[in-house]
Amino acid sequence: MKASSARDIVFTHALETAAPHEALPTPERCTAITQECLHAQGNAKGSGRAAFERFLHERAKRVIAAAQLPADIRAVALQGAGVSRWMVLAVLLGAFALGFAGHAITDPHRVDLLSPSLIGIVLWNVLVYVLLLVNWVRSLIKRKKSVVMPLEPMQGQTTQVDQAAAAPSGWLQKLQAKKWSVSRGTGLRKMALNFERNWWQINQRPRHAQWALTIHLGAAMLALGALSSLWLTGLTNAYQVGWESTFLSPSAVQTCLNILFAPLQYLLGTAPWALADVTALQGWAPSGVPAVPAGFMQFLEYPTVGQLWVQLYSLLLGLMVIAPRLVLALWQGVKVWWLNQHLALPLQQPYFQKLQRDWAGRATALQVQPYSLDITPEREAALHSHVAQNYGAGAQLTVLPALAYGSPLSVASNGNAQQVLLLNLAATPEVEIHGALLAQVLNLWGPQTDVWLWAADFRARNTGAPARVQEREQLWKEFVRSAGLNAALVPAVGA
């Protein structure tokens, strides 16, 4: 799922799980929107996860449109949970400045063969590559898939823990909250903070990839800063080339330099440094005078000692730092793009499970046959509510005209619809009448047929006698089961 679609769905989740507010759509309105989306899509969109996610997004857009939110709250829904562009720019500029200043301070007028700034950059990046390789191998051996799930209270349920969690917890959120003038101190502000927290969790993997991308680019900029200082200083200063050390002998320096420049020597096909070359540069020697007139070709073919080491360190940083870091940054950029196109929502949460049930029920068609029971608008509304709760909001319900007492079932029926018989719990089951009716249902519709027992009226007349209600319910259930059918109370107990 695309990040924009997931963001709308997470924002809708925050709207529907927030405390009731005049600016938010009511649960009844949200249910109506669900039915509108299901009926609009029907079965033409196919099935599966992709189709369900399209339904979630379309429903989310309609719920958001139905909300009467202030402009500042709507702006929250458009915010990204990734790394700020200003933060990326600050990291890149800071890394470049650090690399430039590091070399300018440690080696202002020298090309030091043992330059701490240049060698330190190379060794640090090699260590990072080793750690990345180890982490990659570990991920192959021990794969684990974790999804950070937004856990929110049900609508209207707020506890002290929830209120504490909804309060601004970080300095960034506190600064953001100061910008909210219309909704400060209201339930809308709490709803917006819940959305920000959940969206921040859902967007965790793309954000981590963005940070990795920023760090790789920052490492490349650090090396570029050091090289910029190396080259710009050489434009106005004559470098002294060499090395000095209290503890390292020329042979030790020769070994260190050959190990450090081994990849470059392999690619260029040059010989390792000889001990005489390293010994000749012990102390500080001038950069030298070109053997031919100075120019670009002279710099490439006949460089002086200072120009040669500037070239070598530039190629070394380019090979060991800049190029690998740019490749890693490109990989992380592709990863960010892919993750933003495939964000995973916690569909196992009860909020999404209810919508999943509504979506699955869009192909369910019920045809209810009332028996000796007039269907008033109130009763029909209760039947629709029962169907939505048990079969999903997308289920289609057709209520046939009621059969008179003692009338047989009609043979003609809708072959695509699930047949349901509706009996009145207020009536006493009679073997001659109801038994014959249930036998006919079993013969025509099969043993999988449901028999609904309309219990609302009988319960209303016997509110002071719960034992009598329970006895009648048990009597009807056993009577229906003895006929080989399934019995269910409508509305269900406690509904």
C-alpha positions in Angstrom: 0.0 0.0 0.0 1.3 3.5 -0.9 2.2 5.7 2.0 -0.4 8.3 1.1 -3.1 5.7 1.2 -1.9 4.3 4.5 -1.7 7.8 6.0 -5.4 8.4 5.1 -6.4 5.1 6.7 -4.4 5.8 9.8 -6.0 9.2 10.1 -9.4 7.7 9.7 -8.6 5.2 12.4 -7.8 8.2 14.7 -11.1 9.9 13.7 -13.1 6.8 14.5 -11.4 5.8 17.7 -11.4 9.4 19.2 -13.9 10.5 21.8 -17.2 11.8 20.3 -16.9 15.4 19.0 -19.2 17.6 17.0 -16.6 17.9 14.2 -16.2 14.1 13.8 -18.6 11.8 11.9 -20.8 9.7 14.1 -20.5 5.9 14.2 -23.8 5.7 12.3 -22.4 7.9 9.6 -19.2 5.8 9.3 -21.3 2.7 9.0 -23.3 4.3 6.2 -20.1 5.2 4.5 -18.9 1.6 4.8 -22.1 0.4 3.1 -21.8 3.0 0.4 -18.3 2.0 -0.4 -19.1 -1.7 -0.4 -22.2 -1.2 -2.6 -20.2 1.0 -5.0 -17.5 -1.5 -5.4 -19.6 -4.6 -5.4 -17.7 -7.7 -6.7 -16.2 -5.9 -9.7 -13.0 -5.0 -7.9 -12.1 -8.6 -7.2 -10.9 -10.0 -4.0 -7.8 -10.4 -2.0 -5.6 -8.1 0.0 -5.1 -5.5 -2.7 -8.9 -5.1 -3.3 -9.5 -4.8 0.5 -6.8 -2.1 0.8 -8.5 -0.2 -2.1 -11.7 -0.4 -0.2 -10.0 0.9 3.0 -8.5 3.8 1.2 -11.8 4.8 -0.6 -13.6 4.5 2.7 -11.0 6.6 4.5 -11.3 9.4 1.9 -15.0 9.6 2.4 -14.8 9.5 6.2 -12.2 12.3 6.2 -14.4 14.3 3.8 -17.4 13.9 6.2 -15.4 15.3 9.1 -15.8 19.0 9.8 -12.2 19.6 10.8 -10.3 22.9 11.2 -7.6 23.7 8.7 -4.8 23.1 11.2 -6.0 19.6 12.0 -6.4 18.8 8.4 -2.9 19.9 7.8 -1.7 17.3 10.3 -3.1 14.6 8.1 -0.9 15.7 5.3 2.3 15.6 7.2 5.0 13.0 6.4 6.6 10.9 9.1 10.0 10.7 7.4 13.2 12.7 7.8 12.8 16.4 7.2 14.4 17.9 4.1 16.0 20.5 6.3 17.4 17.8 8.5 18.9 16.1 5.5 20.4 19.4 4.3 21.8 20.2 7.7 23.5 16.7 7.9 25.1 17.0 4.5 26.3 20.6 5.0 27.6 19.8 8.5 29.4 16.7 7.3 31.1 18.6 4.5 32.1 21.4 6.9 33.5 18.9 9.4 35.6 17.2 6.7 36.9 20.5 5.4 37.7 21.8 8.8 39.2 18.5 10.0 41.8 18.5 7.2 42.4 22.2 7.3 43.2 22.1 11.0 45.3 19.0 11.2 47.3 19.4 7.9 47.2 23.1 6.9 50.2 23.2 4.6 51.3 19.6 4.4 50.5 16.4 2.6 51.0 14.0 5.5 51.4 10.4 4.5 50.0 9.5 7.9 47.3 12.2 7.9 44.9 11.4 10.8 42.0 13.1 9.1 42.3 11.2 5.7 43.4 7.8 7.1 40.8 8.1 9.9 38.0 8.6 7.3 39.1 5.5 5.4 39.4 3.3 8.4 36.1 4.4 9.9 34.3 3.6 6.7 36.0 0.2 6.4 34.8 -0.5 9.9 31.3 0.6 8.9 31.3 -1.7 5.9 32.4 -4.7 8.1 29.5 -4.0 10.5 27.0 -3.7 7.7 28.2 -7.0 6.3 27.9 -8.7 9.6 24.5 -7.3 10.2 23.4 -8.4 6.7 24.7 -12.0 7.4 22.8 -12.0 10.7 19.6 -10.9 9.0 19.9 -13.8 6.6 20.5 -16.3 9.3 17.9 -15.0 11.8 15.0 -13.4 9.9 12.4 -11.7 11.9 9.4 -9.7 10.8 8.1 -7.1 13.2 5.2 -4.7 12.6 4.6 -1.9 15.1 0.8 -1.9 15.7 -1.2 1.2 16.7 -3.1 0.2 19.8 -5.8 2.6 20.6 -8.8 2.6 23.0 -12.3 2.0 21.7 -14.4 5.1 21.0 -15.4 6.8 24.2 -13.0 4.9 26.5 -10.3 7.1 27.9 -8.2 6.3 30.9 -5.5 8.2 32.7 -2.9 6.1 30.9 -4.4 7.0 27.6 -4.5 10.7 28.5 -0.9 10.6 29.5 0.0 8.9 26.2 -1.9 11.5 24.2 0.0 14.4 25.8 3.0 15.7 23.9 6.0 13.6 24.9 8.9 15.1 23.0 10.1 18.6 22.4 9.3 18.3 18.7 5.7 17.4 19.5 5.5 20.3 22.0 6.7 22.7 19.4 4.1 21.4 17.0 1.3 21.7 19.5 2.1 25.4 20.0 1.1 26.0 16.4 -2.4 24.7 17.0 -4.5 27.7 18.0 -8.0 26.5 17.1 -7.9 23.0 18.6 -5.6 23.5 21.6 -6.9 21.8 24.6 -9.7 20.0 22.8 -10.5 16.4 21.9 -9.4 17.2 18.3 -5.9 17.9 19.5 -5.8 14.6 21.3 -7.0 12.9 18.2 -4.3 14.5 16.1 -1.6 13.5 18.6 -2.9 9.9 18.5 -2.7 10.0 14.7 0.9 11.4 14.8 2.0 8.7 17.2 0.4 5.9 15.2 1.6 7.2 11.8 5.1 7.6 13.2 5.0 3.9 14.2 3.6 2.6 10.9 6.2 4.6 9.0 9.1 3.3 11.0 10.8 1.2 8.4 10.8 3.9 5.6 12.0 6.4 8.1 14.9 4.2 9.2 15.8 3.7 5.5 15.7 7.5 5.1 18.1 8.0 8.0 20.4 5.4 6.5 20.3 7.2 3.2 21.1 10.5 5.0 24.0 8.9 6.9 25.6 7.4 3.7 25.3 10.7 1.9 26.8 12.5 5.0 29.8 10.1 5.0 30.4 10.8 1.3 30.1 14.6 2.0 32.6 14.2 4.9 35.2 12.7 2.5 34.4 15.4 -0.2 34.9 18.1 2.4 38.4 16.7 3.3 39.3 16.5 -0.4 38.1 20.0 -1.0 40.3 21.3 1.7 43.2 19.2 0.3 42.8 20.7 -3.2 41.8 24.2 -2.3 44.8 24.6 0.1 47.1 23.4 -2.7 46.0 26.2 -5.0 47.6 28.9 -2.8 50.2 26.9 -0.9 53.2 24.7 -1.8 52.7 21.5 0.1 55.5 19.8 2.0 55.3 16.1 1.6 56.4 13.4 4.1 55.8 11.8 7.4 57.1 11.8 10.9 56.6 9.5 13.9 58.1 8.9 17.2 57.3 5.2 17.4 57.0 4.0 13.8 60.0 3.0 11.8 60.2 3.4 8.0 59.5 -0.3 7.5 56.3 -0.1 9.7 55.2 3.0 7.7 55.9 1.1 4.5 53.7 -1.8 5.6 50.9 0.5 6.7 50.9 2.5 3.5 50.9 -0.6 1.3 48.0 -2.1 3.3 46.1 1.2 3.0 46.7 1.7 -0.7 46.4 -2.0 -1.6 43.0 -1.7 -3.4 44.2 1.4 -5.3 47.5 -0.3 -6.3 45.5 -3.4 -7.5 43.2 -1.4 -9.7 45.9 0.9 -11.1 48.4 -2.0 -11.5 51.2 -0.1 -9.7 53.9 -1.7 -7.6 53.8 -1.4 -3.7 55.8 1.3 -2.1 59.5 0.4 -1.7 61.3 1.0 1.6 63.6 3.5 -0.1 60.5 5.6 -1.3 59.2 5.8 2.2 62.5 6.5 3.8 63.2 9.4 1.3 60.0 11.1 2.5 60.8 10.8 6.2 60.7 14.3 7.6 59.3 17.0 5.2 60.4 17.5 1.6 59.2 20.3 -0.7 56.5 19.4 -3.3 59.1 19.7 -6.1 59.3 21.4 -9.4 57.6 19.9 -12.5 60.0 18.3 -15.0 58.0 19.7 -17.9 56.0 22.9 -18.2 53.1 22.9 -15.7 49.7 22.1 -17.0 46.9 19.5 -17.0 48.9 16.9 -18.9 51.9 17.5 -16.7 49.7 17.0 -13.6 48.5 13.6 -15.0 51.7 12.3 -16.6 54.6 13.9 -14.7 53.2 15.0 -11.3 55.5 16.3 -8.6 55.8 14.5 -5.3 53.1 16.7 -3.7 50.7 16.4 -6.7 51.2 12.6 -6.8 50.2 12.2 -3.2 47.2 14.5 -3.6 46.1 12.3 -6.5 46.6 9.1 -4.5 44.7 10.3 -1.5 41.9 11.6 -3.7 41.6 8.3 -5.6 41.8 6.4 -2.3 38.9 8.4 -0.7 36.9 8.2 -3.9 37.4 4.4 -4.1 37.0 3.5 -0.5 34.5 6.1 0.8 32.7 8.2 -1.8 31.8 5.6 -4.4 30.7 2.9 -1.9 28.7 5.4 0.2 26.9 6.7 -2.9 26.1 3.1 -3.9 24.7 2.4 -0.4 22.8 5.6 -0.5 21.3 4.6 -3.9 20.3 1.3 -2.4 18.7 3.0 0.6 16.9 5.4 -1.8 15.4 2.5 -3.7 14.5 0.9 -0.4 12.7 4.1 0.8 10.8 4.2 -2.5 9.8 0.5 -2.3 8.8 0.7 1.4 6.7 3.8 0.7 4.9 1.8 -2.0 4.4 -1.2 0.2 3.5 0.0 3.7 2.0 -2.7 5.9 -0.9 -1.9 8.1 -1.7 -4.1 11.2 -4.8 -5.7 9.6 -5.0 -8.2 12.5 -6.1 -5.4 14.8 -9.9 -5.5 15.8 -10.5 -2.2 14.0 -9.4 -3.6 10.7 -10.8 -7.1 11.4 -14.3 -5.5 11.7 -13.8 -3.8 8.3 -12.4 -7.1 6.9 -15.6 -8.8 8.0 -17.7 -6.0 6.3 -15.6 -6.5 3.2 -16.0 -10.3 3.2 -19.7 -9.9 3.7 -20.2 -7.9 0.6 -20.9 -11.2 -1.3 -23.4 -12.4 1.3 -27.1 -12.2 0.3 -29.7 -13.1 2.9 -33.4 -13.6 2.1 -35.5 -13.6 5.3 -39.0 -15.2 5.4 -41.0 -13.9 8.4 -43.6 -16.2 9.7 -46.7 -14.8 11.5 -44.8 -11.6 12.2 -45.4 -8.2 10.7 -42.2 -6.4 9.8 -42.5 -2.8 11.0 -39.8 -0.2 10.1 -38.4 -0.7 13.6 -38.1 -4.4 13.3 -36.6 -4.1 9.8 -34.0 -1.7 11.2 -33.1 -4.2 13.9 -32.8 -7.0 11.3 -30.4 -4.8 9.3 -28.4 -4.1 12.4 -28.2 -7.8 13.2 -27.0 -8.7 9.7 -24.3 -5.9 9.8 -23.0 -7.2 13.1 -22.9 -10.9 12.2 -22.4 -10.9 8.4 -20.7 -7.5 7.7 -21.9 -4.2 6.6 -21.8 -5.2 3.0 -24.2 -8.1 3.3 -27.4 -7.7 1.3 -30.7 -8.3 3.2 -34.1 -9.0 1.5 -37.2 -9.3 3.7 -40.0 -11.1 2.0 -43.7 -10.5 2.8 -44.7 -12.3 6.0 -46.5 -15.7 5.8 -49.7 -16.0 7.7 -50.1 -18.4 10.5 -50.4 -22.0 9.2 -49.4 -21.1 5.6 -46.8 -23.3 3.9 -43.5 -22.0 2.5 -43.3 -20.9 -1.1 -41.3 -23.2 -3.3 -39.9 -20.4 -5.4 -36.8 -18.7 -3.9 -33.7 -16.8 -4.8 -31.1 -19.4 -5.5 -28.2 -17.1 -4.9 -29.4 -15.9 -1.5 -29.1 -17.7 1.9 -32.5 -18.5 3.1 -33.5 -17.6 6.7 -36.8 -18.3 8.5 -37.9 -15.7 11.0 -40.1 -16.9 13.9 -41.7 -15.0 16.8 -40.3 -16.0 20.2 -43.6 -14.7 21.7 -45.4 -17.7 20.1 -45.4 -21.1 21.8 -43.9 -23.8 19.6 -46.5 -26.2 18.3 -45.5 -29.5 16.8 -48.5 -29.5 14.3 -47.8 -26.0 13.0 -44.2 -25.0 13.7 -42.9 -28.6 13.5 -44.4 -29.0 10.0 -43.0 -25.7 9.0 -39.5 -26.6 10.1 -39.7 -29.9 8.4 -40.6 -28.1 5.2 -37.7 -25.7 5.7 -35.3 -28.7 6.2 -36.7 -30.3 3.0 -36.6 -27.2 0.8 -33.6 -25.2 2.1 -31.4 -27.9 3.7 -30.0 -28.5 7.2 -27.6 -25.5 7.0 -30.6 -23.1 7.1 -30.7 -20.6 10.0 -33.8 -20.0 12.0 -34.0 -16.6 13.6 -36.1 -16.1 16.7 -37.4 -12.6 17.1 -37.0 -12.0 20.8 -37.3 -8.2 21.2 -41.0 -8.0 21.8 -41.1 -10.9 24.2 -38.2 -9.5 26.2 -39.9 -6.0 26.3 -43.1 -7.5 27.8 -41.2 -9.6 30.4 -38.5 -7.2 31.6 -39.4 -8.2 35.2 -39.3 -11.9 34.6 -35.9 -12.8 33.1 -36.3 -16.4 34.1 -39.4 -16.7 31.9 -37.6 -15.1 29.0 -34.7 -17.5 29.4 -37.0 -20.5 29.7 -38.8 -19.5 26.4 -35.5 -19.0 24.6 -34.3 -22.4 25.7 -37.6 -24.0 24.7 -37.4 -22.6 21.1 -33.7 -23.4 20.7 -34.3 -27.1 21.6 -37.4 -27.2 19.4 -35.5 -25.9 16.4 -32.5 -28.1 17.0 -34.7 -31.2 17.3 -35.9 -30.4 13.7 -32.2 -30.4 12.5 -31.8 -26.7 12.0 -29.8 -23.9 13.6 -31.4 -21.3 15.9 -30.3 -17.8 16.7 -31.8 -15.0 18.8 -32.5 -11.6 17.1 -31.4 -9.4 18.6 -28.8 -11.4 20.4 -28.6 -11.5 24.2 -27.1 -8.2 25.4 -27.3 -6.5 22.0 
